[in-house]
Amino acid sequence: MKVAILGCGAIGSVVAHAVRDGGVPGAELVGVVHAERDDPPGLPVLSIDAAIEQADLIVECAGQRALAELGPSIVASGTDLLVVSIGALADDALLASLRDTGPGRLHLCSGAIGGLDVLAATARMGGVSAVRIVTTKKAPTLVQRWMGEDVAQQLRTATEPVELMRGPAREITAAFPASANVAASVALAVGDWDLVEATVVADPNAPLTSHVITAEGSAGDYRFEIRNHPSAANPATSGVVPHAVLAAVGRLAAPTGAFA
Ligand SMILES: NC(=O)c1ccc[n+]([C@@H]2O[C@H](COP(=O)([O-])OP(=O)(O)OC[C@H]3O[C@@H](n4cnc5c(N)ncnc54)[C@H](O)[C@@H]3O)[C@@H](O)[C@H]2O)c1
């Protein structure tokens, strides 16, 4: 399977190097599409048009805006698309254009969290209620452009944890596009954006990024706590994410009968 990587930052560069070096059986790197001033050393660079032309699968690691801008033309060309910036799919029109029109197929990466499979199963069995995700990250990584300078400064200098925002998953993932994709993943897993309440907590002392996911359903009650070390390259991203991407590429490239 010929693979191109869209976005060559903390996630994309790890994925690109691993695929280039043969780390994913059945997958071959054709190149990276990037938006930095300098080309990444040691990696073949492509335009988006060349990537669409040459790749069987484009792996989006570029952020919600890039996905919204480029995703529709990728699937319309017949190239499959693996999405990491799941939060962009809170836009129903974008989700429909990526998932329902083809001919390229849309694949989703579980990213920083797990348990999505059993949440989808219990939702399918008889529905779920009271689905919540509480994300706690180091305070400075949560500073956003829309925040007033006073709030941003408060986050940079906070000494105690502070609940920054709580609300429907759709709102939270839009407010924190680089940090709350997981809220969208949970909403898509249970198939209901309005059911999932997401909370973002800024904690100046959190050594790890945590996501606590709870759900009640007719199949049972669920509670997952995921505690990830931040990526050294981008503390807003967890270090495990590129490896979740590689596992997903591996499943698409050569189904092995394994979970990863
Ligand atoms: N699903 C999850 O659990 C999860 C977890 C972490 C991050 N993410 C998503 O992954 C995205 C990438 O994370 P990261 O840590 O690698 O970010 P990053 O900022 O380190 O890298 C993103 C790269 O994409 C590039 N880029 C942006 N727009 C582009 C475009 N139009 N074409 C080509 N390249 C473009 C940027 O120049 C940058 O190099 C985040 O924005 C977030 O939306 C999802």
The ligand as a Tripos MOL2 file, in Angstrom:
@<TRIPOS>MOLECULE
LIG
   44    48     1     0     0
SMALL
NO_CHARGES

@<TRIPOS>ATOM
      1 N1         -7.1460   11.9280   17.6300 N.am      1 LIG1
      2 C1         -6.2900   12.2170   18.5960 C.2       1 LIG1
      3 O1         -6.3030   11.6270   19.6730 O.2       1 LIG1
      4 C2         -5.2710   13.3070   18.3750 C.ar      1 LIG1
      5 C3         -4.2450   13.4830   19.3180 C.ar      1 LIG1
      6 C4         -3.2980   14.4770   19.0980 C.ar      1 LIG1
      7 C5         -3.3830   15.2890   17.9720 C.ar      1 LIG1
      8 N2         -4.4040   15.1040   17.0940 N.ar      1 LIG1
      9 C6         -4.5180   15.9520   15.8760 C.3       1 LIG1
     10 O2         -3.3470   15.8110   15.1260 O.3       1 LIG1
     11 C7         -2.9490   17.0970   14.6490 C.3       1 LIG1
     12 C8         -1.4500   17.1010   14.4320 C.3       1 LIG1
     13 O3         -0.7960   16.9630   15.6870 O.3       1 LIG1
     14 P1          0.7720   17.2510   15.8130 P.3       1 LIG1
     15 O4          1.0940   17.1290   17.2410 O.co2     1 LIG1
     16 O5          1.5420   16.4570   14.8120 O.co2     1 LIG1
     17 O6          0.8020   18.8080   15.3910 O.3       1 LIG1
     18 P2          2.0530   19.6420   14.8990 P.3       1 LIG1
     19 O7          1.6430   21.0600   15.0300 O.co2     1 LIG1
     20 O8          3.3030   19.1750   15.5400 O.co2     1 LIG1
     21 O9          2.1520   19.2520   13.3520 O.3       1 LIG1
     22 C9          1.1660   19.5830   12.3970 C.3       1 LIG1
     23 C10         1.8880   19.8110   11.0880 C.3       1 LIG1
     24 O10         0.9240   19.9220   10.0410 O.3       1 LIG1
     25 C11         1.3830   20.9260    9.1520 C.3       1 LIG1
     26 N3          0.2720   21.4400    8.3700 N.ar      1 LIG1
     27 C12        -0.7220   22.2680    8.7570 C.ar      1 LIG1
     28 N4         -1.5320   22.5290    7.7130 N.ar      1 LIG1
     29 C13        -1.0500   21.8430    6.6570 C.ar      1 LIG1
     30 C14        -1.4460   21.7070    5.3080 C.ar      1 LIG1
     31 N5         -2.5140   22.3360    4.8270 N.pl3     1 LIG1
     32 N6         -0.7080   20.9220    4.4970 N.ar      1 LIG1
     33 C15         0.3840   20.2830    4.9630 C.ar      1 LIG1
     34 N7          0.8100   20.3570    6.2380 N.ar      1 LIG1
     35 C16         0.0990   21.1320    7.0650 C.ar      1 LIG1
     36 C17         2.0240   21.9890   10.0380 C.3       1 LIG1
     37 O11         2.9210   22.7800    9.2970 O.3       1 LIG1
     38 C18         2.7140   21.1080   11.0890 C.3       1 LIG1
     39 O12         4.0430   20.8030   10.7090 O.3       1 LIG1
     40 C19        -3.4330   18.0680   15.7430 C.3       1 LIG1
     41 O13        -3.6800   19.3540   15.1970 O.3       1 LIG1
     42 C20        -4.7000   17.4280   16.2160 C.3       1 LIG1
     43 O14        -5.8170   17.9280   15.4780 O.3       1 LIG1
     44 C21        -5.3360   14.1340   17.2670 C.ar      1 LIG1
@<TRIPOS>BOND
     1     1     2 1
     2     2     3 2
     3     2     4 1
     4     4     5 ar
     5     4    44 ar
     6     5     6 ar
     7     6     7 ar
     8     7     8 ar
     9     8     9 1
    10     8    44 ar
    11     9    10 1
    12     9    42 1
    13    10    11 1
    14    11    12 1
    15    11    40 1
    16    12    13 1
    17    13    14 1
    18    14    15 2
    19    14    16 1
    20    14    17 1
    21    17    18 1
    22    18    19 2
    23    18    20 1
    24    18    21 1
    25    21    22 1
    26    22    23 1
    27    23    24 1
    28    23    38 1
    29    24    25 1
    30    25    26 1
    31    25    36 1
    32    26    27 ar
    33    26    35 ar
    34    27    28 ar
    35    28    29 ar
    36    29    30 ar
    37    29    35 ar
    38    30    31 1
    39    30    32 ar
    40    32    33 ar
    41    33    34 ar
    42    34    35 ar
    43    36    37 1
    44    36    38 1
    45    38    39 1
    46    40    41 1
    47    40    42 1
    48    42    43 1
@<TRIPOS>SUBSTRUCTURE
     1 LIG1         1 GROUP 0 **** ****
